[in-house]
Amino acid sequence: MQPSHPPAGDLTSGAPSTRQPSPDYRQLRRVALSGLLGTAVEFYDFLVYGTIAALVFGDLFFPGADPAVGTIAAFGTFAAGYVARPLGGIIFGHFGDRLGRKSMMLLTMTLMGSGSFLIGVLPTYGTIGVWAPVLLVALRVVQGIAIGGEWGGATLMIVEHAERTQGSRRGLWSSFSQLGGPLGSVLSAGVVTLLSALPDGQFRSWGWRVPFLLSVVLLAVGLFVRLRVTESPLFTQAEREPLDRTPIMEVLRRPKPVLLAACVGIGAFTSQSLLTGFMISYAVGHGYSRPQVLTAVTVASCVALLVLPAASALSDRVGRRPVVLVGAVISAALAFPVLALVNSGSPGLLILALSLGLGVGQSTMYGPLGALLTEMFGTRVRYTGASLGYQAATLVGAGFSPLLASSLLAAYGGSTPVSLLLCAGAAITALTVWRLRETHTDDLDSAASRVIVPSQEGTCR
């Protein structure tokens, strides 16, 4: 399938063209920027929380507990945000499939940024007692619900706009929403690195609040861009076709594709969660300074900014399945070496470890995921189906893996449980990819009335 609106340049004569990019192509670029900013806000807010939770939340919101228990409790509130994400996928997916993508994108970004800002002004346990952790969990749930709808709306808008202008490069364009992950990680780690240079007392009293408060800047920029995008053309066309059931009932009527969509993302999210928020707590406990660990996360995220779009573009040529499978194999193969490098105590080897595990293995799995999940569902239920699958993967892969890893370390010690968790996540992704049908050449225009793309085992029309 060839792009119907190529960018500037005369592709037939080889001579430069004076034509300006078409309005559809300019809109696609604007939608791609919108998706990038939205997912950057999402990951910035969630990774800032994971970083701060690993560093100080155990003391500020769960005082008096054993240090290991305090860390587990802090990561428990981290998981609370992930538990709410599938609910957000259902809620925003329903209205996104009924009312449109754009309005849901504006609402999810507003809720996410506002929740992060309110965490930044939240009193601690020493000020309001037990209400502090209660409010913290409540705000995490609000964030989780918002994020549950954010990724689906951002990714679908990009892919559905790209279908009309750059259909053969859906994977590459969808990588803009995926790039929000490492970009948000770079921003969060950079801000926390600067603030962690403060004396410990100042960081614990007010410094930890600054990264949350700064999220309002990303929110303002993101809303400005999103107000200028147009509704998805595929949704506008497909909404003329009525559904017999609500989107969630239509999707759950045949749950197998949603389960496959969830399982294919588990490896990427397990790796991302263990090698960012959890790794900060783990590495600091093994003698690294906070700036050293945050620098390593930042460098690894910069590597991901290069690997992720390359993997996504490659998936347009060879297919989504082989690229994700290679990423899963790399991630599993690196699981034990990465932890061994971290345990060495060398800051240089720590940077190498995270660059390999997060920047290469995880990014190769994660890059094609946006296009892959989008292509698994028809337009009328795409927001609901893709969001539910994606958020279920984050719940299992990212929501509980830090909590499980902290508990296993407290019980058994050593890094082996962490490596085994990384291997397990990669194995689930690899086995799921083997069960999927290749979708990178599918025509999304003809998928409006189709509920779900068939898997290898049978039809799901």
N, C-alpha and C positions, 0 to 999 in steps of 0.2 A: 504494500500500500504506500503510495507516494504522497508527499505533502501537497495539499491543494493550494497552499499559499506560501511559496518559498520566500525566504528573506531576500534582502536586497542583493542584486547581482543577476546577470543574465546567464542562466544555466544552459542555454541552447547555443549561444554564439561564443561563450567564453569571455566576452568583453564586459567590462564593468557597466552596470546599469545606473542610470540617474534616478530610477524609481525609488520612492520611499517605501519602507515596509508597509504592508497592508494593515488596515485597522485591526483585523483579526490577529495578526502577528504582534502588533503593538500591545493589544489587550492580553495576549498570552504572556508576554514578558512582564506585564504589570501583575497578572495573576500569579506568575512564578515568584516574583518578589514578595507578593502578599503571603504566599505559602511559606516562603523562607522565613519571613519575619514572624509569622504566627508560630511555626514550630520552634523557632529560636527562642521566643518568649516562653513557650511550653517547657523546653529543655532547660533554659536558663533558670526558670523558677524552680523546677523540680530538682535540678542538680545543685543549685544553691542550697536548697533545703537539705539534700543528702549530705553535702559537704559540711554545713553548719551542724547538722544532727550528729555527724561523726565527731565533730570537734568539741562542741559545748552544750548541746541540748540535754545530754544526760544529766549534767549538773544543774542547768538552769530550770528545767521543767520536771525532773525526777530526782530531786536531791535526797540524800540519805541512803540511797540504794547502793548495793555493791557495784563497783565500776562496770563490771561485765553485764550486770542486770540493767544498769542505767543505759548502756549502749544498746542492749536488746530492746528496751522500752522506747528509746529514741527512734530506732529503726522500725519499731512497731507503728509509730505514728506515720512514718514514711510509707509503710505498707497500707495504712488506712486510705491514703490518697489513691493508691492503685486499686483497692477494693472497689472504690466508687467509680472507676473508669468504665467498666462494662455498663454500669447503669447510665453513665453519661452517653456512651455510645448508643444505647437504646433510645434514650430521650431525644437527643439531638439528631440521631439517625432517622427517627420517626418524622420529626418536623422537617428535617432536611430533605427527605424523600417526598414529603407532602407539600411543603411551602417553598423549598428552594435552598440552595447551598449558601448563598451570600449572606442572608440574614442570620443564619446559624453561626457563620464564621465571625461576624461582628459580635454576637452575644458571647460566644465561647472565649474570645480574646479578652473581652471586658471582664468577665468573671475571673479568668485566670490571673490577669494583672492586678485586679482589685484584691483578690485573695492573698497574693504575695505581699502587696503593700500592707495589708492589715496584719499579717504575721510580723512585719517589720516594726509595728507599733504595739505589739501584744505584750502586756505585762507578764513577768515571769512568776514562778512559784513563790519566790520570796515576797512578792507584792500582793498577789491575790489568792495565793494558796492553790487548792485543788482545781479552781476554775482555769488556771493557766493551761495545764495539759488538756482539759476538756475543750477549751476554745481552740487550742492548737489543732486537736484532732478534727474539730468541726470545720475549721478553715481548710484543712487538708482534704476533707471530703468535698467541700465546694470546689477546690482546685481539681480534684480528681474527676468530678462530674464534668467540669468545663473541658478538661483535657480529653475526656472520653469522646467529646464531639469535635474537638479542634482538628485532630489529625485527619479524620475522615473528610471533613469539609475542605480543608486546605489541599489535600492530595487529589480528591475528586475534581475540584475546580481546575487544577493544573492539567490533569490527564484528560478531562473532557474537553477543555479548550484546545489542548494539543492535538486531540483526535481530528479536529477540523483544519489545523494548519500544519502540524508536524507529526501526523499520526504514526509514521514509521519510527519516530524517536520519542515515543511515550516514556520509555525508561529513563532516558537522559533528562527530559523535562521534569519528570516526577522526582528526580534526585534533588530538585530545589527544596521540596518540603523535607526530604530526608536530611539535607545538609543542615537543617535547623538544629539537629542533634549535636554534631560536633561544634557548630558555631555557638550554640548556647553553652556548650561545655567550655569552649575557649573563653567566652565572656564571663561565665561564672567563676571559673578557676582563676582567671586574671584578676577579677575584682577581689576575690577572697585572698589571693596571694598578696596583693597590695595591703589589704587590711590586716592580714596575719602578721605583718611586720610590726604592728602596734604592740606595745607591752601587753602581756597576757591579761592584766587587770582591765585595761581599756578595751581590749577585744571582747572580753566577756561582759563588760558593762554596757557598751554601746556599739562597738565595732561590728559585731555580728549582724546588727540591724541594717546596716547600710546597703548590703547587696539586695535585700528585699525591697528597700525603699527605691532603689535605682530602677527596679523593674517598671516603674511608671513611665520612664523614658521610652523603653521599648514598646510599651503599650500605646503611647501617644503616636509614635511613628507608625506602628502597625495599623492602627485604626485609620490614620490618614490615608495610607495606601489602600486599605480594603474598601473604604468608601468610594473609591474611584474605579473598582472593578465591576464588570457586568456579570449577570447570571450565566451559569453554564448553558451553552447552546444545546447540549444533549438533553439536559433536564427540561429546558423550555419545550423542546420537541416531544419528549417522552411523557410529559405530564398530561398530554391529551389522552393517553391510554390509561383508563381507570384500572385500579387494583381491586380484586375481589375481597382481599383481606388487608389488614394493616400491614405495613412493611415487616414488622418483627414477626408476625404470625406467618407471613409468606416465607420468610427466611427460615424460621424454626420448623416449618412444615417438612423441610428437608435439611436436617441439621448437619449432615456429613460435611458439606463444603465449609460451613462455619468452623467446625472442629479442625478441619485441615488447615484453614486459614490461621487459626489460633496456634496450632502446633508448629507450623512452618516458621513462625516468628519467635518461638521460645528461645532458640539458641542465641539469636542476636540480642535479645533483651537480658538474658542471663549474663552474657558476657559484658554487655554495657553496664549493667548494675554492679556486678562484682568488681569490675576494673575501674570504676569511678568512685562513687560514694563509699562503698565498702572498703575499697583498696586504700582510701585515705586513712580510715581508722586503723586498718591492718598495718599499713606501712609506718604510721606514726608510732604505733605500739611496738614496732621492731627497730626503733631508733632513728628513723628519718625525721627531719624537721618538717613542719607544715609547708614552708615555702618549697622545699625540695620535692615533696609529693605533688603539690599543686603545679609546679613547673613541669613535672613528668606528665601529668594529665593534660596540661595545655599543649605540650609538644605532640603527644599522641593524638589529640584532637585535630591539630594542624595536619598531621599525616592523614587522618581520616578525611579531611576536607579535599584531599587529592585523590585518595583511593575510592571514596564513595561514588563520585560522579563517573569515574573511569569504569567501575564495576557496573553501574547503571547503564552506561553507554554500550558496554560490551554485551549486556543482556539484550539490547535491541538487535544485535547481530547474531548471537549464538543461542539466545533464549534465556529465560529467567531461571529455569531449573538448573542447568549446568553451573551457572555463576554462583547461585546460592549454595549448591552442593559443594563446590570448591571452597567457598568460605567456611562452611561447616567443618570440612576436613582439616583446613588450616587451623581453625580455632581449637579443634580437639587435639591436633598434633602439638600445638603450642601450650596447652593447658599446664602441664607439669614444668616445662622449661621456663615459662613466664613466672611462675611462683618461685622457682629456684633462683632466677635472676633477682627477684624482689628480695628474697631471703639473704642474698649475698651481702647486703648492707651498703652497696656501692650506688651512689646517686646516678652515675652514668648508666649502670646496668638497669636501674629502675626505669629510667627513660626508655632504654631499649626494650625492656619487657612490655611496658604499656604501649609503646609504638607498634610492636608486633601484634600483641593480643587485641588491643582496641583499635589501633589505626589500620591494621591489615585484616586480621581474621574477622573481627566483628563487622567492620565496614563492608567487607565483601559480601557477607550474609545480608546485611541490612540494606545496602544500596538498591537492589531490584525489588525490595519488598513492597514499596508503594505501588508500583505498576502492577506487580503480580496480584496483590489483593484486590486492586481495582478491577482488573480483568476477570476476576472470578465471579463477578456478580453483574446482573443486568441493571440498566440505568434506574429503573423504578424502585429498586431495593438496594442499590449500590451503597448508598450512604450507611444504611443500617447494617448490611452484611459485612462490608469492609471494616467499619468501625468496631462492630462486635468482635470480629475475628482478631483484629489488631489489639484491641484493649484487653481481650482475654489473654492474649500472649504476653502483654505487659504485666498483667496481674500475676500470672504463674511465673514468668521468666524473671521479671524485675522486681515485682512487689514483695515476693517472699524469699528470694534468694539471699539478700543481705541478712535478713532475720535468721534464716536457716544456717547460713555460714557462720554467723556470730554464735549461735547456739552450739553448733558442732565444734567450733574452736574452743568454746568455754568447756565443753565436755571432754574433748579428746586432745586438743592442742595440735600443733603442727599445721602445715599448709595443705596436706593431702585432701581433706574434705573439700576445700575450695577448688582444687584442681579437678576433683571428681564431679563437682557440680558443673563446672565449665564443660567437661566432657559429656555429661548427661544432657545438657541443653543442646549442644552441637549434634549429638546423636539423634535427638528427637527431631530436630530440623532436617537432618539428612534423610531419615526414614520417611518423613512426611513428603519431602520433595520427590522422592521416588514414587509416591502414590499420586502425584499431581499430573495433570495433562499440561503440555506446553501451551501458553496463551499469547506469546508476544506478537504473533501475526494475526490475532483475532481482530475483527472489525467491530469496534464498540458502537458504531452507528446502527448496526443491525441487531444490537443486543438490548434494545429498549424494552421489548416485551418479554425477553428471556429472564427467568428468575435467577438462575445460577448456571455458570459454565459447568459442563459435565466433567467429572474426574475420570481417571483411567478405567475405573471399575464399572461405570455405567452412566446412564443419562440422568440428568437432574433437571430436565426442562419441565 
